[in-house]
Amino acid sequence: MKVAFVTGGSRGIGFGCAEFLARAGYTVAINGMRPVEQVTAVLDALKAAGAPKVVYCQGDVGDEEARGRIIAQLKEECGQLNVLVNNAGVAPAERKDVLETSQESYERVMKINCEGPYFLTQAVANWMVEQKQADENFEASIINVNSISATVVSVNRGEYCVSKAGLAMVTQLFAARLGEFNIPVYEVRPGVTKTDMTAGVTEKYDKLIADGLCVTPRWGYPEDIGKAVVALAEGGFLYSTGQVIMIDGGLTIPRL
């Protein structure tokens, strides 16, 4: 049995990752902010996809106490953890020019998008090392779902870009630190992806994509990211720790 934990796994890209891990036969734990009563359909869908067991860990990954509860629940209900997928993230509540960004918005976005994954990864990494030391055949990996905003500037949501640039360094740091334990750390970096987070800018990106924004002339979908996450989790890229897998339809290819 292998266990995967996907933060923000009840919707959007996170659900896409959880669904494909379920299809691959993983016991799947997901995290979200909604009460369990509101995600029963999601949990049922993951069971139907093939997960032998599904666990829901409610809580804010940006909150220290919530992270502690989540780790304790995973240990109690799953007993082990082979794959961590850091996916949970938020956009600014209101898009504002960098000349007008509020400190409140900056701190909220950074806490959830960067600080949360940093310390959740720290806790999980220590647990994975313990499992590895107890069993040399134990397999583990960490996958950060980031964004092209780690390098592509959007001046009307600067705090989001900064949080994603920070998450990119989190990948590098833990990849370097966990190498001696043979625990790879990867990053997948989606481009324009059709989720509830992008629902408000659908018209804008429909036009941009039609005008050639991406080499592959369509939106990205959660399943595009889910397929990549499973490929990494299954160990096909063990010699590629610390690397970024672009899933952006060629958006970031420099073109004239």
Secondary structure, 3 states (H helix, E strand, C coil): CCEEEECCCCCHHHHHHHHHHHHCCCEEEEEECCCHHHCHHHHHHHHHHCCCCEEEEECCCCCHHHHHHHHHHHHHHCCCCCEEEECCCCCCCCCECCCCCCHHHHHHHHHHHHHHHHHHHHHHHHHHHHHHHHCCCCCCEEEEECCHHHCCCCCCEHHHHHHHHHHHHHHHHHHHHHHHHCCCEEEEEECCECCHHHHHHHHHHHHHHHCCCCCCCCCECHHHHHHHHHHHHCCCCHHHCCCEEEECCCCCCCCC
